[in-house]
Amino acid sequence: MNNKLFELYSSKWDELCSAMIPILENKDLEIKPTNPLLLSVDNEDDFRNADFRVMFFGQETKDWSAGIEPQYRLNPQHDDDIGFILNIYKEFYNSGYCYIHHGGQFWNGVNRFRKMLGEKYPDKKICYVWNNIVKIGIFEDKGCPPNYIYDVERKYFSVVKEEINIIKPNVILFLTGPNYDNKISDTFGQVTYSALSPFSERELAKISIPDVDVAFRTYHPGYLWRNNIERFFDAIVDEI
């Protein structure tokens, strides 16, 4: 899996960097891109053999590699850049740092979901991988990037479907909220949303994703924590 992910990113890297250079060099564009979110599966055998292979999506990074890498990496030796960013993913997510030291509403919410799913199915092997529906966020800031950055991503680094084909999750959870449904459509084309009782379609929906057993979209945990997060996760866990 990880070799194929590396090959995927490498095949896109030169064109992505070339398209980003004018944005980085244009002084009139105040908002700059951060590094792309590149995935690395922690234990490929465990993930491949798990009963539940869960890929959960956030919106976009609140910067990526902040405090580690001060700028977007555009070294022509792109293999080094890809490896560097993959190592950041490993150190931040695969090591568990995100739960223990980073916290925040998003990671605390994901941790709550993991606990609830594990308690519901204690005899099942469950593995997780983190993704974002927007792969390139804003340098040193949070929020959805402007269109001039997002459009470059869509044209030169539209990799989410291929990541799914490589990793093969059988459960997908979009913690992105309904306002990012257009980003899901940008990635997967026209998809069908159906409300999961007792919630409205906007609150919690099942989504049809090709070659994925089951997929859900609900709010970002920042919203869920204010509205009884366990109610939402109970419905998802029961449906799984």
BAKE-47696 format. One record per residue: x, y, z of N, C-alpha, C in turn. Coordinates in pm, whole numbers, padded with zeros to 5 digits, always signed. Example, Ala and Ser with C-alpha at 12.3 -4.5 7.8 and 13.67 -1.06 7.14 Angstrom:
<nodes>
+01319-00569+00780+01230-00450+00780+01320-00330+00780;+01285-00225+00708+01367-00106+00714+01290+00003+00787;
</nodes>
This chain:
<nodes>
+00083-00120+00000+00000+00000+00000+00087+00126+00000;+00182+00130+00091+00264+00252+00104+00349+00276-00021;+00399+00170-00082+00473+00187-00207+00384+00244-00316;+00261+00195-00323+00168+00245-00425+00127+00389-00396;+00111+00423-00269+00080+00563-00235+00196+00653-00276;+00317+00609-00247+00433+00690-00286+00437+00709-00437;+00412+00602-00511+00411+00612-00658+00303+00707-00706;+00186+00703-00642+00077+00794-00678+00118+00939-00658;+00170+00970-00540+00209+01108-00511+00324+01153-00603;+00417+01063-00627+00532+01096-00711+00487+01128-00853;+00385+01056-00902+00339+01078-01039+00273+01214-01056;+00228+01275-00947+00158+01404-00953+00247+01522-00913;+00362+01492-00851+00434+01593-00775+00489+01706-00860;+00553+01673-00970+00619+01777-01049+00519+01878-01104;+00407+01829-01156+00307+01920-01211+00242+02003-01100;+00219+01941-00983+00162+02015-00871+00256+02128-00829;+00383+02097-00812+00479+02199-00769+00490+02310-00872;+00493+02274-00999+00504+02375-01105+00383+02469-01103;+00264+02413-01074+00144+02495-01071+00138+02582-00947;+00201+02539-00837+00199+02617-00714+00301+02730-00713;+00408+02719-00791+00513+02820-00787+00460+02960-00815;+00377+02982-00918+00326+03118-00940+00245+03172-00822;+00173+03085-00752+00097+03128-00634+00192+03169-00523;+00295+03091-00501+00391+03120-00396+00470+03248-00424;+00492+03276-00551+00574+03392-00586+00493+03518-00608;+00361+03507-00615+00276+03624-00639+00250+03697-00508;+00308+03815-00494+00295+03890-00369+00153+03943-00348;+00074+03949-00453-00064+03997-00439-00156+03890-00380;-00112+03766-00380-00191+03657-00322-00140+03634-00180;-00211+03687-00083-00164+03682+00055-00172+03542+00115;-00274+03466+00078-00293+03332+00133-00213+03234+00049;-00125+03159+00116-00039+03063+00048-00078+02920+00088;-00043+02822+00005-00076+02682+00037+00021+02623+00137;-00028+02527+00211+00060+02447+00294+00091+02316+00221;+00169+02230+00282+00205+02104+00219+00082+02012+00206;+00075+01932+00102-00036+01839+00087-00035+01734+00200;-00153+01686+00233-00164+01575+00327-00140+01445+00251;-00030+01377+00285+00007+01251+00221-00010+01139+00322;-00072+01029+00279-00109+00922+00371-00003+00813+00378;+00005+00751+00495+00091+00635+00515+00019+00538+00608;+00002+00415+00564-00065+00312+00645+00035+00259+00747;-00007+00254+00873+00086+00220+00982+00135+00077+00971;+00045-00019+00964+00081-00161+00952-00004-00220+00841;+00058-00241+00728-00019-00282+00610-00088-00416+00630;-00022-00513+00690-00082-00645+00709-00202-00636+00803;-00186-00562+00913-00298-00545+01006-00415-00478+00937;-00387-00374+00861-00494-00301+00795-00563-00389+00692;-00486-00461+00613-00542-00545+00507-00632-00654+00565;-00597-00706+00681-00669-00818+00740-00775-00777+00842;-00792-00648+00863-00889-00600+00962-01032-00626+00917;-01121-00648+01015-01264-00661+00984-01322-00528+00940;-01284-00421+01011-01328-00286+00976-01204-00204+00940;-01196-00163+00815-01088-00077+00768-01150+00061+00749;-01127+00146+00846-01197+00275+00853-01106+00387+00803;-01156+00461+00705-01092+00585+00664-01182+00700+00707;-01131+00788+00793-01210+00902+00836-01152+01029+00777;-01242+01118+00737-01204+01241+00670-01233+01362+00756;-01134+01450+00766-01158+01584+00813-01179+01676+00694;-01183+01806+00720-01204+01904+00613-01072+01932+00542;-00983+02003+00607-00849+02029+00558-00761+02052+00679;-00630+02046+00661-00541+02065+00774-00543+02210+00821;-00528+02227+00949-00500+02359+01006-00349+02379+00996;-00306+02411+00875-00166+02408+00837-00119+02262+00844;-00007+02233+00784+00046+02098+00786+00196+02107+00799;+00246+02047+00902+00387+02049+00940+00427+02182+01001;+00332+02257+01055+00365+02384+01120+00464+02360+01234;+00567+02441+01240+00668+02426+01342+00774+02323+01308;+00749+02245+01202+00846+02146+01158+00909+02190+01027;+00823+02227+00933+00870+02269+00802+00817+02410+00776;+00903+02510+00766+00857+02649+00762+00797+02693+00630;+00808+02613+00526+00753+02658+00398+00716+02539+00312;+00641+02568+00208+00603+02465+00112+00729+02408+00048;+00739+02279+00044+00860+02216-00010+00848+02203-00161;+00940+02265-00231+00941+02260-00377+01079+02222-00430;+01149+02140-00356+01280+02094-00399+01264+02007-00523;+01343+02031-00627+01331+01946-00745+01353+01798-00716;+01425+01767-00609+01441+01627-00570+01314+01583-00497;+01208+01562-00576+01076+01550-00517+01060+01426-00431;+01137+01320-00455+01127+01202-00370+01159+01238-00225;+01256+01327-00206+01291+01370-00071+01175+01446-00007;+01110+01533-00086+00997+01610-00033+00882+01518+00007;+00848+01423-00078+00738+01331-00050+00771+01251+00075;+00891+01198+00083+00930+01121+00201+00926+01204+00328;+00968+01329+00317+00967+01418+00433+00826+01437+00485;+00731+01465+00395+00593+01490+00436+00527+01361+00486;+00559+01249+00424+00507+01121+00474+00554+01094+00617;+00677+01130+00647+00728+01111+00782+00654+01200+00882;+00613+01320+00839+00535+01405+00928+00401+01338+00961;+00336+01279+00860+00212+01206+00882+00233+01094+00984;+00341+01018+00965+00370+00907+01056+00390+00957+01199;+00467+01064+01213+00497+01116+01346+00374+01178+01411;+00289+01240+01332+00171+01306+01386+00056+01209+01410;+00024+01127+01309-00095+01040+01320-00061+00897+01360;+00026+00831+01285+00051+00689+01312+00109+00665+01451;+00183+00761+01502+00244+00745+01635+00143+00764+01748;+00025+00820+01717-00073+00853+01819-00056+00990+01881;+00043+01067+01831+00067+01201+01884-00060+01287+01877;-00135+01272+01770-00255+01355+01749-00355+01341+01863;-00363+01222+01922-00458+01199+02032-00400+01241+02167;-00274+01214+02187-00214+01232+02320-00173+01377+02344;-00114+01439+02244-00055+01572+02263-00128+01683+02190;-00197+01649+02082-00260+01754+02002-00402+01781+02050;-00481+01675+02061-00617+01689+02114-00704+01778+02028;-00780+01865+02093-00873+01950+02021-01001+01876+01991;-01101+01950+01943-01233+01892+01922-01231+01781+01818;-01155+01799+01711-01154+01699+01606-01096+01567+01655;-00976+01572+01710-00909+01448+01750-00975+01385+01871;-01027+01465+01962-01103+01407+02073-01230+01339+02021;-01291+01398+01918-01409+01336+01858-01376+01204+01790;-01268+01201+01714-01227+01077+01650-01197+00970+01754;-01129+01010+01860-01096+00915+01966-01222+00859+02031;-01323+00944+02049-01449+00896+02105-01515+00795+02012;-01513+00822+01882-01570+00727+01786-01495+00594+01791;-01364+00599+01794-01284+00476+01800-01320+00394+01924;-01336+00461+02036-01370+00390+02160-01508+00327+02149;-01605+00399+02096-01740+00347+02086-01749+00230+01990;-01680+00239+01875-01683+00129+01780-01614+00006+01837;-01502+00027+01908-01432-00085+01969-01513-00153+02078;-01586-00074+02155-01670-00132+02261-01790-00207+02203;-01843-00160+02091-01957-00226+02028-01918-00359+01966;-01796-00366+01912-01751-00487+01842-01615-00530+01897;-01612-00578+02023-01483-00610+02085-01411-00728+02020;-01483-00809+01945-01421-00926+01882-01373-00897+01741;-01384-00772+01697-01344-00737+01562-01210-00662+01563;-01132-00688+01460-01008-00614+01439-01042-00488+01361;-01007-00371+01417-01042-00243+01355-00915-00162+01335;-00896-00112+01215-00782-00026+01184-00832+00103+01119;-00755+00209+01137-00797+00342+01094-00687+00409+01012;-00731+00493+00919-00640+00582+00848-00709+00717+00834;-00632+00823+00849-00686+00960+00846-00663+01021+00709;-00766+01091+00662-00757+01163+00536-00828+01298+00551;-00816+01385+00451-00892+01509+00442-00955+01518+00305;-01076+01572+00297-01140+01586+00168-01075+01695+00085;-01016+01797+00151-00933+01896+00084-00788+01864+00123;-00706+01831+00027-00573+01778+00058-00470+01888+00086;-00496+02011+00039-00398+02119+00054-00467+02235+00125;-00426+02259+00248-00485+02367+00327-00408+02497+00312;-00422+02582+00412-00362+02715+00412-00237+02716+00499;-00134+02778+00451-00010+02790+00527-00030+02876+00651;+00002+02820+00767-00003+02889+00895-00143+02942+00930;-00246+02873+00885-00382+02917+00918-00477+02800+00898;-00603+02820+00937-00705+02718+00923-00809+02764+00821;-00900+02674+00787-01008+02709+00695-00985+02658+00554;-01093+02660+00477-01085+02614+00339-01001+02712+00256;-00911+02663+00175-00827+02753+00096-00907+02825-00012;-00855+02938-00061-00923+03008-00170-00921+02924-00297;-01006+02962-00392-01021+02883-00513-00892+02871-00593;-00806+02972-00588-00685+02963-00669-00591+02853-00619;-00603+02815-00492-00528+02700-00441-00607+02571-00465;-00735+02573-00431-00818+02453-00446-00824+02408-00591;-00832+02502-00684-00840+02467-00826-00713+02396-00873;-00598+02438-00821-00473+02369-00854-00476+02227-00800;-00524+02210-00678-00536+02075-00622-00625+01988-00710;-00742+02040-00747-00835+01961-00827-00774+01922-00961;-00696+02010-01020-00640+01984-01153-00518+01893-01147;-00435+01912-01046-00306+01843-01047-00286+01743-00933;-00374+01743-00835-00353+01653-00721-00485+01595-00671;-00567+01552-00765-00694+01487-00731-00667+01339-00707;-00635+01305-00582-00581+01172-00552-00669+01089-00459;-00777+01145-00405-00852+01075-00300-00909+00942-00351;-00969+00941-00468-01025+00816-00520-00917+00710-00537;-00801+00754-00582-00691+00658-00599-00637+00611-00464;-00634+00699-00365-00595+00657-00230-00689+00549-00179;-00818+00567-00202-00916+00467-00159-00896+00336-00234;-00869+00343-00363-00845+00221-00441-00723+00145-00390;-00624+00218-00342-00503+00153-00290-00526+00097-00150;-00585+00176-00061-00598+00138+00080-00717+00045+00102;-00821+00061+00021-00940-00024+00026-01010-00024+00163;-01047+00092+00214-01129+00092+00336-01267+00036+00305;-01328-00030+00404-01466-00074+00384-01565+00009+00464;-01514+00103+00543-01597+00202+00614-01533+00338+00594;-01612+00436+00552-01563+00574+00540-01652+00664+00623;-01589+00753+00697-01661+00849+00781-01614+00989+00746;-01703+01069+00690-01672+01208+00659-01718+01295+00776;-01623+01346+00851-01652+01440+00960-01634+01582+00906;-01705+01610+00800-01681+01731+00722-01798+01828+00726;-01917+01781+00765-02034+01868+00767-02093+01886+00628;-02220+01924+00622-02289+01936+00493-02234+02046+00403;-02167+02144+00459-02115+02253+00377-01997+02210+00291;-01945+02091+00317-01837+02037+00234-01888+01929+00138;-02019+01914+00126-02072+01814+00034-02029+01842-00109;-02011+01970-00143-01964+02001-00279-01823+01948-00302;-01742+01944-00195-01607+01889-00208-01613+01737-00228;-01707+01671-00160-01726+01528-00181-01768+01502-00325;-01859+01585-00377-01902+01570-00516-01788+01598-00613;-01702+01695-00581-01586+01721-00667-01500+01596-00679;-01492+01520-00572-01406+01401-00569-01472+01280-00631;-01597+01254-00594-01663+01129-00632-01771+01144-00739;-01796+01266-00784-01907+01287-00874-02038+01293-00797;-02147+01277-00867-02277+01284-00803-02298+01162-00714;-02317+01184-00585-02341+01075-00490-02479+01092-00428;-02530+00983-00373-02663+00983-00312-02651+00991-00161;-02725+01084-00101-02730+01098+00044-02866+01049+00093;-02864+00969+00197-02991+00926+00259-02979+00943+00410;-03079+01008+00468-03076+01037+00611-03072+00908+00692;-02994+00909+00799-02987+00796+00891-03071+00830+01013;-03179+00759+01031-03274+00787+01139-03204+00784+01275;-03242+00875+01365-03352+00971+01362-03310+01110+01313;-03202+01119+01236-03146+01247+01198-03194+01290+01060;-03182+01418+01032-03208+01468+00898-03088+01436+00809;-03108+01447+00679-02999+01422+00585-02882+01517+00609;-02913+01641+00646-02808+01739+00672-02727+01703+00796;-02792+01643+00895-02723+01610+01020-02637+01485+01007;-02693+01381+00949-02622+01253+00939-02679+01174+00822;-02594+01138+00728-02641+01069+00609-02548+00955+00572;-02607+00851+00513-02529+00749+00445-02504+00797+00303;-02386+00764+00250-02348+00806+00116-02310+00683+00036;-02343+00685-00090-02302+00578-00180-02166+00612-00239;-02063+00537-00199-01928+00554-00253-01891+00425-00325;-01855+00429-00452-01822+00306-00524-01715+00223-00454;-01741+00092-00447-01646-00007-00393-01618+00010-00243;-01704+00083-00172-01694+00096-00027-01823+00043+00034;-01811-00045+00133-01930-00108+00190-02029-00007+00245;-01977+00085+00325-02066+00182+00389-01990+00312+00414;-02057+00424+00391-01996+00555+00413-02098+00648+00476;-02050+00735+00562-02136+00828+00635-02078+00969+00625;-02168+01067+00632-02126+01206+00645-02204+01272+00758;-02129+01328+00850-02192+01404+00957-02108+01529+00983;-02142+01600+01089-02076+01727+01116-01933+01708+01168;-01856+01813+01156-01726+01820+01222-01747+01805+01372;-01656+01736+01443-01674+01718+01587-01692+01847+01665;-01641+01959+01614-01665+02086+01682-01813+02112+01703;-01894+02076+01605-02040+02087+01617-02096+01971+01701;-02045+01853+01677-02101+01735+01745-02086+01744+01897;-01974+01797+01944-01954+01806+02088-02059+01895+02153;-02110+01992+02080-02212+02082+02134-02353+02025+02122;-02365+01910+02056-02498+01856+02028-02506+01706+02057;-02443+01665+02166-02448+01526+02211-02385+01433+02107;-02255+01434+02103-02179+01360+02002-02210+01210+02004;-02241+01156+02123-02267+01013+02132-02391+00971+02053;-02491+01059+02044-02611+01026+01967-02576+00998+01821;-02494+01082+01765-02454+01067+01625-02370+00940+01606;-02272+00923+01693-02183+00809+01678-02254+00677+01709;-02349+00677+01802-02428+00556+01827-02499+00509+01701;-02560+00604+01630-02634+00569+01508-02541+00511+01402;-02421+00570+01389-02325+00520+01291-02274+00382+01329;-02237+00366+01455-02185+00239+01503-02289+00128+01487;-02413+00155+01519-02519+00055+01503-02538+00018+01356;-02529+00116+01268-02547+00090+01125-02431+00008+01070;-02310+00034+01118-02196-00048+01075-02219-00193+01116;
</nodes>
